[in-house]
């Protein structure tokens, strides 16, 4: 674990999570009867009027795929994004994992360990991902949303690569950068990539404005491009991993953080 330029504590590792078990840093957590990973520790508010507290940010260790219909007045704002409603509004009643058809939800114990948090979801006012992790972090902090469940941000991904997080390399240049948050396929982040007019193609209203989302592109036809942050169309099926913030008073009660002996949590 290291401190980024903004005093957040993060895990960085030059391994892919798709093959990572007990290699490198130990950030595995038993959460919801499955393995989640610690992204880092951040100063996070519960709401606009609360004080910031140190809170652990977790990401689910395996991915979901889900094809959503985004045509319903999506305007590029996370609060109107169907993924936000899917992860938050239906979390307690069970979500469908398209990979195996099973219902998925957070159990009561896990829901008791998390709370609303400040999610920073601003972005460059264009469709360009040619910025460093630090530049994205600053853009993200221009907009905040409060809620329980989100996705990783572009800066989360950018700061997670030990060998590529420093210097002038942009996240668009992360092609084949080793990164423990790198999986396979194409994965949504929480950050929109600017707006454009979908146009009149017979399927959408001619005035409908659609926003693309920055994605981790690990499914490029060109192997040299895999792992970079790119623009992804929200109409297409992509992977995603739910992300939560633990309450500030959650404590580690056991384990050593390895995949075979993950940390256990309690209030």
Residue, then its C-alpha position, 0 to 999 in steps of 0.5 A: x500500500x502506498x500514498x497517492x499525491x492526494x494522501x489516499x492510501x491505495x494498493x498497486x500491483x503489477x499483476x492482473x486480477x484475472x490470474x492473481x490469487x496470493x501474488x503480491x500485496x494482500x488486500x483480499x476481504x471476506x465480504x458477502x460470503x465471497x472475495x472482495x478486494x481493497x482498492x484503498x482508504x479514502x477521506x469520504x463524507x456520508x453526505x454534503x453536511x457531514x465530516x470526512x472520515x477514513x473509509x475503506x473502498x472495496x471492489x467485488x473480486x469477480x465481474x458481472x455482465x448485464x445488457x441494459x437499455x439506456x434509451x430512457x432519457x439517459x443524459x450522461x449523469x450518473x444519477x440517471x444512469x440505469x447502472x446506478x439504479x440497478x446497483x442501488x435500488x434493487x440491491x436488497x431484492x436480488x440482482x441477476x448475474x447474466x453469466x450463470x442466471x443466479x440471483x445476486x444481492x448483498x446479504x443483511x450482514x454486508x449491507x450493515x457494514x456499508x453506508x452512503x458515501x461521496x463518489x466523485x464522478x466528474x470528467x473532462x468535458x470531452x471524449x478524450x482519455x489522454x490524461x494522467x491518473x492525477x489529472x483524472x482524479x482532479x476532473x472527477x472531484x468536480x462532481x459528487x454523488x452520494x450513494x451506497x454502491x458504485x463502480x471504480x473510477x478512472x483514477x482508481x484504475x490509473x493509480x492501481x498500476x505500480x509501474x505505470x502510475x507515475x510520470x507523464x503516462x496517460x491512462x490512454x497509454x496504459x495498453x499492456x500496463x500491468x495492473x491488478x484491477x485489469x481483468x478481461x473484456x471491456x469493463x465500465x468505470x463510473x466516469x462519463x466521457x462527454x456527450x454527442x448526438x446519437x443522430x437519426x438512425x431510426x432507433x432513437x429520437x433525433x434530439x436524444x443526447x447519449x453519453x459514452x462511458x470510459x471503460x477499461x478496454x481489455x478486449x481490443x482486437x489489437x493486443x497492443x491496445x489492451x488495458x488502456x482507458x477508452x471510450x465505450x458505448x453504454x448501449x453495448x454489453x460490458x463487464x462491471x464490478x460493484x464497489x462500496x465504501x465500508x463504514x468508518x467504524x468497521x474493524x478487521x477481526x481476522x485473516x491476513x489479507x491473502x486470497x486463501x485467508x482473507x480479512x474478516x470484518x465486523x462492527 
